Amino acid sequence: MAQVRNYSFFFIGLIAIISCNDAENAASNTKKDTVHSCTTVPPRFTTANVSDSISFSGDTSTAGMVYIPGGIFEMGADNEQASADEYPKHKVQVSPFYIDATEVTNAAFKKFVDATGYITTAERKPDWEEIKKTVLPGTPKPHDSLLVAASLVFVQASGPVNLNEYFQWWSWVPGADWRHPKGPASSIAGKENYPVVHISWEDAIAYCKWAGKRLPTEAEWEFAARGGLINNIYPWGNEHVNAGKTKCNSWEGKFPYLNTKQDGFVTAAPVRSFAPNGYGLYDMAGNVWEWCSDWYDEKYYASLGTAITLNPKGPGKSFDPAEPYSPKRSLRGGSFLCNDAYCSGYRVSRRMKSSPDTGLEHTGFRCVKETK
Protein backbone atom coordinates (compact mmCIF):
# COMPACT_ATOMS: atom_id res chain seq x y z
CA MET A 1 0.00 0.00 0.00
CA ALA A 2 1.27 3.45 -0.88
CA GLN A 3 2.21 5.61 2.06
CA VAL A 4 0.35 8.93 2.32
CA ARG A 5 1.67 11.68 4.51
CA ASN A 6 1.76 15.46 4.79
CA TYR A 7 4.95 17.48 4.66
CA SER A 8 6.01 21.10 4.56
CA PHE A 9 8.43 22.64 2.12
CA PHE A 10 10.31 25.86 1.71
CA PHE A 11 8.25 28.12 -0.56
CA ILE A 12 9.93 31.20 -2.08
CA GLY A 13 11.58 32.63 0.96
CA LEU A 14 9.22 31.72 3.76
CA ILE A 15 8.23 28.55 5.52
CA ALA A 16 4.83 27.90 3.96
CA ILE A 17 2.98 24.87 5.20
CA ILE A 18 1.44 23.29 2.14
CA SER A 19 -0.51 20.08 2.34
CA CYS A 20 0.85 17.62 -0.20
CA ASN A 21 0.15 13.97 -0.74
CA ASP A 22 3.05 11.62 -1.47
CA ALA A 23 1.52 9.05 -3.80
CA GLU A 24 3.09 5.79 -4.96
CA ASN A 25 5.79 6.00 -2.30
CA ALA A 26 5.83 2.36 -1.28
CA ALA A 27 9.10 1.61 -3.06
CA SER A 28 10.89 4.23 -0.97
CA ASN A 29 9.45 3.21 2.38
CA THR A 30 12.63 1.33 3.22
CA LYS A 31 14.83 4.30 2.28
CA LYS A 32 15.88 7.06 4.63
CA ASP A 33 13.69 10.15 4.66
CA THR A 34 16.83 12.08 3.72
CA VAL A 35 16.66 10.61 0.24
CA HIS A 36 13.42 12.50 -0.35
CA SER A 37 14.84 15.75 1.02
CA CYS A 38 17.89 15.38 -1.19
CA THR A 39 15.99 14.86 -4.41
CA THR A 40 13.31 17.48 -3.88
CA VAL A 41 14.86 20.93 -3.70
CA PRO A 42 13.21 24.21 -2.77
CA PRO A 43 11.32 25.53 -5.83
CA ARG A 44 12.18 28.75 -7.63
CA PHE A 45 9.52 30.01 -10.02
CA THR A 46 9.59 32.90 -12.46
CA THR A 47 8.21 34.03 -15.79
CA ALA A 48 8.45 31.82 -18.88
CA ASN A 49 11.91 31.39 -20.36
CA VAL A 50 13.33 34.16 -22.52
CA SER A 51 15.73 32.13 -24.63
CA ASP A 52 13.76 32.57 -27.86
CA SER A 53 15.70 35.76 -28.60
CA ILE A 54 19.10 34.06 -28.22
CA SER A 55 21.05 33.48 -31.44
CA PHE A 56 23.89 31.04 -32.13
CA SER A 57 27.29 32.63 -31.64
CA GLY A 58 28.71 30.88 -34.69
CA ASP A 59 31.42 29.09 -32.73
CA THR A 60 31.68 25.54 -34.09
CA SER A 61 34.85 24.50 -32.26
CA THR A 62 35.07 21.74 -29.68
CA ALA A 63 37.73 23.49 -27.61
CA GLY A 64 37.50 22.52 -23.96
CA MET A 65 35.47 19.41 -24.81
CA VAL A 66 36.29 15.70 -24.65
CA TYR A 67 35.35 13.14 -27.28
CA ILE A 68 33.29 10.28 -25.82
CA PRO A 69 33.35 7.18 -28.04
CA GLY A 70 29.91 5.91 -27.14
CA GLY A 71 28.99 2.31 -26.53
CA ILE A 72 26.74 0.00 -24.57
CA PHE A 73 26.59 0.12 -20.78
CA GLU A 74 24.37 -0.83 -17.87
CA MET A 75 22.60 2.27 -16.61
CA GLY A 76 21.24 2.58 -13.09
CA ALA A 77 21.68 1.38 -9.52
CA ASP A 78 25.11 0.10 -8.46
CA ASN A 79 24.85 -0.38 -4.67
CA GLU A 80 22.59 -0.43 -1.62
CA GLN A 81 22.41 3.37 -1.49
CA ALA A 82 20.36 3.46 -4.67
CA SER A 83 16.86 4.90 -4.52
CA ALA A 84 13.78 3.52 -6.27
CA ASP A 85 14.18 5.71 -9.37
CA GLU A 86 17.60 4.15 -10.13
CA TYR A 87 15.99 0.76 -10.76
CA PRO A 88 15.92 -1.39 -12.75
CA LYS A 89 19.47 -1.44 -14.06
CA HIS A 90 19.16 -1.64 -17.82
CA LYS A 91 21.26 -1.72 -20.98
CA VAL A 92 21.65 1.46 -23.01
CA GLN A 93 23.62 2.30 -26.13
CA VAL A 94 24.80 5.86 -26.72
CA SER A 95 26.33 7.26 -29.89
CA PRO A 96 29.63 9.16 -29.81
CA PHE A 97 29.49 12.79 -28.64
CA TYR A 98 31.60 15.61 -27.23
CA ILE A 99 31.14 16.85 -23.67
CA ASP A 100 32.65 19.77 -21.78
CA ALA A 101 35.65 18.69 -19.74
CA THR A 102 34.44 20.87 -16.89
CA GLU A 103 31.29 22.51 -15.65
CA VAL A 104 30.55 25.81 -17.41
CA THR A 105 32.52 28.47 -15.56
CA ASN A 106 31.71 32.01 -14.48
CA ALA A 107 34.08 33.30 -17.17
CA ALA A 108 32.35 31.33 -19.93
CA PHE A 109 28.88 32.33 -18.78
CA LYS A 110 29.93 35.99 -18.59
CA LYS A 111 30.96 35.87 -22.26
CA PHE A 112 27.48 34.61 -23.09
CA VAL A 113 25.75 37.31 -21.04
CA ASP A 114 27.99 40.05 -22.43
CA ALA A 115 27.23 38.92 -25.98
CA THR A 116 23.47 38.49 -25.60
CA GLY A 117 22.31 40.61 -22.67
CA TYR A 118 20.61 37.52 -21.24
CA ILE A 119 18.97 37.92 -17.82
CA THR A 120 18.90 34.76 -15.71
CA THR A 121 15.91 33.38 -13.86
CA ALA A 122 17.27 34.49 -10.49
CA GLU A 123 17.55 38.06 -11.77
CA ARG A 124 13.88 38.22 -12.77
CA LYS A 125 10.87 38.88 -10.58
CA PRO A 126 8.80 35.72 -9.97
CA ASP A 127 5.38 35.61 -11.60
CA TRP A 128 2.56 34.38 -9.33
CA GLU A 129 0.46 33.39 -12.35
CA GLU A 130 3.21 30.92 -13.28
CA ILE A 131 3.80 29.79 -9.71
CA LYS A 132 0.22 28.81 -9.02
CA LYS A 133 0.18 26.43 -11.99
CA THR A 134 2.70 24.22 -10.21
CA VAL A 135 1.42 24.12 -6.62
CA LEU A 136 -1.68 22.66 -5.01
CA PRO A 137 -4.91 24.45 -5.98
CA GLY A 138 -5.90 26.94 -3.32
CA THR A 139 -2.34 27.74 -2.25
CA PRO A 140 -2.41 31.36 -1.01
CA LYS A 141 -0.40 34.00 -2.86
CA PRO A 142 2.75 35.08 -0.99
CA HIS A 143 3.07 38.71 0.03
CA ASP A 144 4.35 40.94 -2.80
CA SER A 145 7.46 41.70 -0.74
CA LEU A 146 8.53 38.10 -1.30
CA LEU A 147 7.98 38.13 -5.06
CA VAL A 148 11.31 39.76 -5.85
CA ALA A 149 14.38 38.74 -7.82
CA ALA A 150 16.18 36.34 -5.51
CA SER A 151 17.64 32.87 -5.22
CA LEU A 152 18.35 30.22 -2.63
CA VAL A 153 21.65 30.36 -0.76
CA PHE A 154 23.15 27.69 1.46
CA VAL A 155 23.51 28.68 5.12
CA GLN A 156 25.41 26.30 7.38
CA ALA A 157 23.35 25.26 10.39
CA SER A 158 24.66 25.83 13.91
CA GLY A 159 23.83 22.30 15.04
CA PRO A 160 21.91 19.12 14.20
CA VAL A 161 18.61 19.67 12.37
CA ASN A 162 15.80 17.56 10.95
CA LEU A 163 17.13 16.60 7.52
CA ASN A 164 13.61 16.65 6.07
CA GLU A 165 13.36 20.38 6.82
CA TYR A 166 15.63 21.89 4.18
CA PHE A 167 14.53 25.43 5.02
CA GLN A 168 16.97 24.88 7.94
CA TRP A 169 19.91 25.37 5.54
CA TRP A 170 18.47 27.24 2.56
CA SER A 171 17.82 30.98 2.72
CA TRP A 172 15.84 32.99 0.14
CA VAL A 173 18.18 35.92 -0.52
CA PRO A 174 17.06 38.91 -2.64
CA GLY A 175 19.84 39.83 -5.03
CA ALA A 176 21.48 36.41 -5.01
CA ASP A 177 22.30 35.29 -8.56
CA TRP A 178 25.18 34.02 -10.67
CA ARG A 179 27.15 37.25 -10.22
CA HIS A 180 26.42 37.33 -6.48
CA PRO A 181 26.37 33.71 -5.25
CA LYS A 182 25.88 34.60 -1.58
CA GLY A 183 23.79 37.73 -2.12
CA PRO A 184 24.36 41.39 -3.09
CA ALA A 185 27.46 41.78 -0.93
CA SER A 186 29.23 38.86 -2.66
CA SER A 187 30.80 38.68 -6.12
CA ILE A 188 32.60 36.34 -8.49
CA ALA A 189 35.69 38.55 -8.72
CA GLY A 190 38.67 36.20 -8.70
CA LYS A 191 36.36 33.23 -9.22
CA GLU A 192 36.33 33.17 -13.00
CA ASN A 193 37.35 29.50 -12.96
CA TYR A 194 34.56 28.42 -10.60
CA PRO A 195 31.39 26.77 -11.93
CA VAL A 196 28.60 29.23 -12.60
CA VAL A 197 25.72 28.66 -10.16
CA HIS A 198 22.16 29.85 -9.50
CA ILE A 199 21.47 28.56 -12.99
CA SER A 200 18.02 27.27 -13.93
CA TRP A 201 17.40 24.69 -16.64
CA GLU A 202 16.03 27.53 -18.78
CA ASP A 203 19.25 29.51 -18.30
CA ALA A 204 21.33 26.48 -19.27
CA ILE A 205 19.25 25.95 -22.42
CA ALA A 206 19.78 29.59 -23.42
CA TYR A 207 23.55 29.25 -23.02
CA CYS A 208 23.59 26.02 -25.02
CA LYS A 209 21.66 27.68 -27.85
CA TRP A 210 24.20 30.49 -28.02
CA ALA A 211 27.16 28.11 -27.82
CA GLY A 212 25.85 25.74 -30.49
CA LYS A 213 25.64 22.92 -27.98
CA ARG A 214 22.95 21.19 -25.92
CA LEU A 215 22.47 19.64 -22.52
CA PRO A 216 23.42 15.97 -22.15
CA THR A 217 20.76 13.33 -21.80
CA GLU A 218 20.85 11.41 -18.54
CA ALA A 219 22.18 8.41 -20.47
CA GLU A 220 25.01 10.42 -22.05
CA TRP A 221 25.87 12.02 -18.73
CA GLU A 222 26.03 8.69 -16.88
CA PHE A 223 28.01 6.99 -19.63
CA ALA A 224 30.54 9.84 -19.58
CA ALA A 225 30.67 9.91 -15.77
CA ARG A 226 31.53 6.21 -15.60
CA GLY A 227 34.72 7.00 -17.51
CA GLY A 228 34.97 3.58 -19.15
CA LEU A 229 34.58 1.66 -15.88
CA ILE A 230 31.98 -1.11 -15.76
CA ASN A 231 29.31 -1.12 -13.04
CA ASN A 232 31.36 0.93 -10.58
CA ILE A 233 29.79 3.17 -7.95
CA TYR A 234 31.77 6.37 -8.51
CA PRO A 235 33.58 8.02 -11.45
CA TRP A 236 36.89 6.85 -9.95
CA GLY A 237 35.85 3.28 -9.13
CA ASN A 238 34.48 1.66 -5.98
CA GLU A 239 36.65 3.14 -3.22
CA HIS A 240 34.42 5.06 -0.80
CA VAL A 241 34.29 8.80 -1.34
CA ASN A 242 35.96 9.51 2.01
CA ALA A 243 38.60 6.78 1.86
CA GLY A 244 42.15 7.42 0.75
CA LYS A 245 43.02 10.45 -1.35
CA THR A 246 40.44 13.23 -1.65
CA LYS A 247 38.48 12.60 -4.83
CA CYS A 248 35.82 15.30 -5.13
CA ASN A 249 34.20 18.32 -3.50
CA SER A 250 31.58 17.00 -1.10
CA TRP A 251 30.44 17.50 2.50
CA GLU A 252 32.76 15.73 4.95
CA GLY A 253 31.53 15.59 8.50
CA LYS A 254 27.98 15.98 9.75
CA PHE A 255 25.56 17.67 7.38
CA PRO A 256 24.56 20.53 7.47
CA TYR A 257 26.41 21.91 10.50
CA LEU A 258 29.93 20.43 10.62
CA ASN A 259 32.21 20.29 7.60
CA THR A 260 35.72 19.04 8.28
CA LYS A 261 36.88 20.47 4.93
CA GLN A 262 38.99 17.44 4.12
CA ASP A 263 38.67 18.44 0.46
CA GLY A 264 39.59 22.07 1.24
CA PHE A 265 36.20 23.60 0.44
CA VAL A 266 32.89 24.38 2.15
CA THR A 267 31.03 25.46 -0.98
CA ALA A 268 31.99 25.31 -4.68
CA ALA A 269 35.56 24.67 -5.79
CA PRO A 270 37.37 25.84 -8.93
CA VAL A 271 36.94 23.42 -11.81
CA ARG A 272 39.82 20.94 -12.25
CA SER A 273 40.53 20.95 -8.50
CA PHE A 274 40.38 17.15 -8.39
CA ALA A 275 41.61 14.35 -10.61
CA PRO A 276 39.57 13.62 -13.77
CA ASN A 277 37.85 10.33 -14.51
CA GLY A 278 38.97 7.84 -17.14
CA TYR A 279 37.67 10.00 -19.99
CA GLY A 280 39.43 13.13 -18.72
CA LEU A 281 36.29 14.74 -17.30
CA TYR A 282 36.41 16.80 -14.12
CA ASP A 283 33.85 17.11 -11.32
CA MET A 284 31.55 14.36 -12.51
CA ALA A 285 31.06 13.81 -8.77
CA GLY A 286 30.40 16.65 -6.35
CA ASN A 287 30.98 20.41 -6.69
CA VAL A 288 27.64 21.41 -8.29
CA TRP A 289 24.60 19.54 -9.62
CA GLU A 290 24.42 19.52 -13.42
CA TRP A 291 21.27 19.86 -15.51
CA CYS A 292 20.37 17.20 -18.07
CA SER A 293 17.92 17.57 -20.94
CA ASP A 294 15.47 14.87 -19.77
CA TRP A 295 12.13 15.29 -18.10
CA TYR A 296 12.10 13.45 -14.78
CA ASP A 297 9.77 10.52 -14.19
CA GLU A 298 10.40 8.30 -11.17
CA LYS A 299 9.37 5.15 -13.08
CA TYR A 300 10.96 5.92 -16.44
CA TYR A 301 13.58 3.16 -16.19
CA ALA A 302 10.88 0.58 -15.52
CA SER A 303 9.14 1.60 -18.77
CA LEU A 304 12.11 0.76 -21.01
CA GLY A 305 11.82 -3.02 -21.03
CA THR A 306 14.68 -5.51 -21.39
CA ALA A 307 15.96 -4.70 -24.89
CA ILE A 308 18.95 -2.40 -25.36
CA THR A 309 17.70 1.18 -25.60
CA LEU A 310 19.43 3.36 -28.20
CA ASN A 311 20.10 6.98 -27.20
CA PRO A 312 17.21 7.37 -24.74
CA LYS A 313 16.09 10.96 -24.30
CA GLY A 314 13.91 10.49 -21.26
CA PRO A 315 10.13 10.37 -20.86
CA GLY A 316 7.79 12.50 -22.93
CA LYS A 317 6.63 14.36 -19.84
CA SER A 318 7.45 14.66 -16.17
CA PHE A 319 5.79 13.00 -13.24
CA ASP A 320 6.96 13.26 -9.65
CA PRO A 321 4.51 11.59 -7.27
CA ALA A 322 5.84 13.69 -4.39
CA GLU A 323 4.89 16.92 -6.20
CA PRO A 324 2.50 15.98 -9.02
CA TYR A 325 1.71 19.58 -9.92
CA SER A 326 5.35 20.55 -10.52
CA PRO A 327 7.06 19.33 -13.74
CA LYS A 328 10.71 18.42 -13.16
CA ARG A 329 13.91 18.08 -15.16
CA SER A 330 16.77 15.78 -14.20
CA LEU A 331 20.13 16.71 -12.72
CA ARG A 332 23.22 14.60 -12.10
CA GLY A 333 26.55 14.55 -10.29
CA GLY A 334 25.90 15.73 -6.76
CA SER A 335 27.32 18.87 -5.16
CA PHE A 336 29.43 20.25 -2.35
CA LEU A 337 26.49 19.47 -0.03
CA CYS A 338 26.38 15.73 -0.69
CA ASN A 339 27.12 13.36 2.19
CA ASP A 340 26.19 9.71 2.69
CA ALA A 341 24.03 10.55 5.68
CA TYR A 342 22.03 13.01 3.58
CA CYS A 343 22.68 12.65 -0.14
CA SER A 344 25.08 10.32 -1.93
CA GLY A 345 24.79 12.36 -5.12
CA TYR A 346 28.38 11.69 -6.13
CA ARG A 347 27.40 8.16 -7.21
CA VAL A 348 27.27 7.92 -11.02
CA SER A 349 23.76 6.44 -11.05
CA ARG A 350 22.25 8.97 -8.62
CA ARG A 351 19.35 10.99 -10.04
CA MET A 352 18.04 14.35 -8.87
CA LYS A 353 15.04 16.37 -9.99
CA SER A 354 13.99 20.01 -9.93
CA SER A 355 11.58 22.37 -11.66
CA PRO A 356 13.22 23.90 -14.76
CA ASP A 357 12.90 27.42 -13.34
CA THR A 358 14.83 26.56 -10.18
CA GLY A 359 18.38 27.72 -9.56
CA LEU A 360 20.37 27.39 -6.35
CA GLU A 361 23.86 28.01 -5.07
CA HIS A 362 24.84 24.43 -5.91
CA THR A 363 23.27 24.14 -9.38
CA GLY A 364 25.19 24.50 -12.66
CA PHE A 365 25.67 22.55 -15.90
CA ARG A 366 27.97 21.36 -18.68
CA CYS A 367 27.22 20.96 -22.39
CA VAL A 368 27.55 18.34 -25.11
CA LYS A 369 27.91 18.61 -28.86
CA GLU A 370 27.11 16.20 -31.68
CA THR A 371 29.93 14.59 -33.62
CA LYS A 372 30.10 15.26 -37.34
Sequence and secondary structure as in RCSB ss.txt:
>XXXX:A:sequence
MAQVRNYSFFFIGLIAIISCNDAENAASNTKKDTVHSCTTVPPRFTTANVSDSISFSGDTSTAGMVYIPGGIFEM
GADNEQASADEYPKHKVQVSPFYIDATEVTNAAFKKFVDATGYITTAERKPDWEEIKKTVLPGTPKPHDSLLVAA
SLVFVQASGPVNLNEYFQWWSWVPGADWRHPKGPASSIAGKENYPVVHISWEDAIAYCKWAGKRLPTEAEWEFAA
RGGLINNIYPWGNEHVNAGKTKCNSWEGKFPYLNTKQDGFVTAAPVRSFAPNGYGLYDMAGNVWEWCSDWYDEKY
YASLGTAITLNPKGPGKSFDPAEPYSPKRSLRGGSFLCNDAYCSGYRVSRRMKSSPDTGLEHTGFRCVKETK
>XXXX:A:secstr
        EEETTEEE       S GGGTTS HHHHHHHB      S   GGG         TTEEEE  EEEEE
S  STT  GGG S EEEEE  EEEESS  BHHHHHHHHHHH    GGGS   HHHHTTSS TT     GGGSSSE
EEEE   SS   TT GGGTEEEEET BTTBTTSTT   TT TTSB  S  HHHHHHHHHHHT B   HHHHHHHH
HTT SS SBTTBSS TTSSS  SB   EETTTEE  TTS SS   TT S   TTS   SSBSSEEEEEEE BTTT
GGGS SS EES    SS B TTSTTS  EEEES  TT BTTTB TTSTT  EEE TT  BTTEE   EEE  
